[in-house]
Amino acid sequence: MHSRRYMRNPSLLQNAKPQTSVRSNQSINIPALFQQATHWHQQGDLNKAEQLYLQLVARKPHHFDALHHLCMIALQKKELSQALNWIDRALIENPLHALAHANRGIVLHHLQRYAEAVRSYDRAIRLHPQYAQAYCNRGIALRELGSVDLAISSYDQAIALKPDYAEAYANRGNAYLKLNALEQALQDASRAIQLKPKMAQYYCNRSVIWHAMQQFTESLQDVNYAIQLQPDNALAYWNRSNIYLLHGQFDLGWQDYEWRLLLEHYPATYFTAPRWRGTQSLQGKSILLYAEQGLGDTLQFCRYVPLVAELGAKVYLQVQPSLRALLQTLPGVHRWVDEGVDTSQMDYQCALMSLPMAFKTNLQSIPSPRHYLSSSHEYRQLWRKKLASSDRLRVGIVCSGSPSHANDNQRSIPLQILLDALPKNMQLISLQNNIRHSDSAALKAGRVKYFGQEIHDFRDTAALCDLVDVVLTVDTSVAHLAGAMGRPTCLLLPFCPDWRWLLHRTDSPWYHSIKIYRQKKQNCWHEILTELSQDLLSKLDHFSQQAS
């Protein structure tokens, strides 16, 4: 369960009452026209309101309120560039209007221009220092920039100004969750619920926190209540699917998992063919299967492609460009499809991550061949020359994934902490083509062979996986790649893992070659790194005996 699922969009700030424009035009029709436009705006008829505001601006181009309200309508219609144009014109007329600067921040936030959004909120706060909502929205933008501590400070200021500000508590709770400060997160989430007990989103937020604490009974209670309050809340169903799937209750989990297709942040698709749900015959039919989420997800669920082809379908496959070359050997693909290509003639379409439901997958029926992906001979030869020969146990390591991943604080390990735990007499090969700045000192010590940008794509990574004796990784796409190739893999998991790794087991029904090491306590890697070190020492002994 990821923090991107929580409420984070700034609430829309509306004018409480019309403001006097800096410039004036004495037209007897203007007030009546503005009143009529705001009436339809409040009634939710955006098109009619927009037309009236446009008429007003045509007669009086410097009318601040009309320009401001046109920004609001454009924002509501998700016409973001136009919204920015209107609010900038409004601020030319009245540059000292705090609410307009705050609304400009909201537009910039939706444009994902978060640093500029912060500056607009700062301007609003300078003009109106008691502006609690601007502090709250500023915190949301700061969190998007990764400045979680500064975001919390901004929420603190919002709450100090408005002690009953439920949204600020909810967002501060989400920020604490991002820092893995679960007790503070739970306290804030509960306070938000206390202030607004009928807000479904707040129960979703607290459900995620309970989940992170492995308090699954409480997590399920909260998410069920969120669904009771708001039966069409896609986020709540998706969060519930994570609870079910993590516990291996696939029959319930897959059904709820389909709600992800309705999430606000779900990538837009433009496929017109009907969705294949597993019930329609595919004999002689064409079907588009497409990737929808992360690289690891595609690597895990592409195993279903041959099964779809076996049903008699011509499979057209669309995946991320960085994976396409690697997946060329995947059986069952009739044709590869580039993004944006016309697929209107397809008989059916299905997201890769909907295939488990279509096949009614349960723990016993997971399609798990020993391996279904492989590296190319050409790339193995290339990397064999780069690595040269070695008489030591060769271990490929991955200590971190993308910093933008919602659960990165929990899943990644500082390189130095990992190195301190590993036995010395091993050859360590980094399988990452990017190392964080915070890990650069550990890398410079020279114990790890790092190729950086020489690892161009997953064909290189796959070749390296084949050339090391064991892959040691946190929960990234490399874990799925190594597992899909059947390579011996040690997987280090945080206290509350992603659903696909289940609970309380050291193996994975998805990948035969993976051994799992799980945190026993929040934020504590020491215990499992000790266990890992002992296992690697055993492998070293076995390797030495074979070599002698």
C-alpha positions, 0 to 999 in steps of 0.5 A: 500500500503506497502513500500515493493512495492517500488524499493529497490534492489541494482543496479548491479555494473559492471566493467567499464574495466578489472582490473589487477590481483594481480598475473599474468600468461603470456599466449597469449590465456588469453586476447583473451579468456577474451575479448571473454567472456566479449563480450558474457556477454555484449550480455546477453548470460550468459551461453556462457560467463560463460563457457568461464570464467570457461575455463579461470579460469581453465587455470589461477585460480588467474585471478581476473577479470574472478572470479569477472565476474563469481560472476556477472553471478551467481548473474544474474542467482540468484545462490547466494551461488555460487556468494558469493564463486566467489567474495570471491575468487576474493577478495583473489586475490585483497583485495583492490578492492572497486568495488568487495567489493561493489558487495560482498555487493550486493550478501549479500543483496540478501542473506538477510545478511544485516549487512554483506552487510553493512560491505562490503559497508563500506569496499568499501567506505573506499577504495574509499571515493567518491563512491556514489553508495556504499553509496546508496546501503549501505542505502538500506541495513540499511533500511532493518535492520530497521535503517531508520535514518542511511539509510537516512544519507547514501543517503544524502552522496550519493547525496552530492557526486552525486547531480543528483543521481536519485536512491538515491533520490528515495530511500531516498524518500522511507525511508522518507515514512517509517518514515511517513515524507510525505512531504520530501518523496514527494519532493525526489520522485519528484526530482527522476522523474525530473532527470529520467522522463521515469523511471516507478518505480519512478512514482510508488514510488510517487503514493504510497506517494500520496496515503498515503496523500489521494491524490488519483487523483494524485496517480492514475495519477502517476500509470497510467503513470507508466503503460504507460511507462512500460505496464508489470510493475506488481507493478504498476498494484498492486498499482493501485488495492489498489486505486480501492479497497480502493474506493470500485471499486471492478470490476476494483480492482480485475483485477489489484490485480491479477498482484500481482502474478507476483511481484518479492517478491510474494512467489513462488508456484510450483502448476502445476494445471490450475488456477481456474478463476471462469469460469470453472465448479467445479462439481466433480473436485478437487481444491487446495486453498492456503494461500499466504500472511499474517495471517489476509488475510487468516482469511478474505478470508477463508470465500470463502472456503464453497462457492467453496465446494458448487459448487461441488468441493472437496476442498483441503486447504493449510494454514499457520501452525499457523492457521490450528488448528483454521480453522478445523471447517471451512465448506467445506474442504475435506482435509488439505494439508501440504506445499510441498505435491504433488498436481499435480493430482489436477484439479485446484488451486487458491490462497485464495485472488483470490477468490473474483475475481473468484466470481465477488465480489462487495460491495453488494455481499461480503459473510459476515455471522455473523460469520464463525469461532469459538473457541473451548469449551476446550480452552474457559474452559481453559482460563475461569479458567485463567481469573477468574471471574470479575465484570468489563467490560473486554476488550481485547487489541492489540496495535501493530503488527509485526514490520516488517510489511511495514505499522507498523509505521502508524498502531501501537500505543504505549501502554501507549498512548492507556492506557492513553485514556481508562476509568479506571474501566475496566479489560484489557487483552492483546491478544498479546503473544509478547510485544515490549520492548518500551511497557514494562514499560507501561505493568509493571504498572500492569493495563493490564493482560498479558499472553505472551507465554501462548498464544500459537496459534490462538486457545488461541486467539480465546478463549480469544476473546470469553471471553472478552466483546469487542476487541480493536485492531489496524489493525492486524490479531486479527481484522480479527479473532474477526470479523470472530468470530462475536465478538464486535470489535473496530478497530483503523485505521491510516489516510490512511488504508489498502484497505479492510477497505475502506474510510469514514465509521465506519462499514465494509462490511466484518465484521458486528461486527466491528466498525471503528475509523479512524485517521482524520489527519496523525499521530494523534491518540488523536481525535479518542482515545477520541471518543473511550473512550466516546464509552467505557464509554457508554458500561461501563454504560450499563454493570453496569446497567446489572450487578446491 
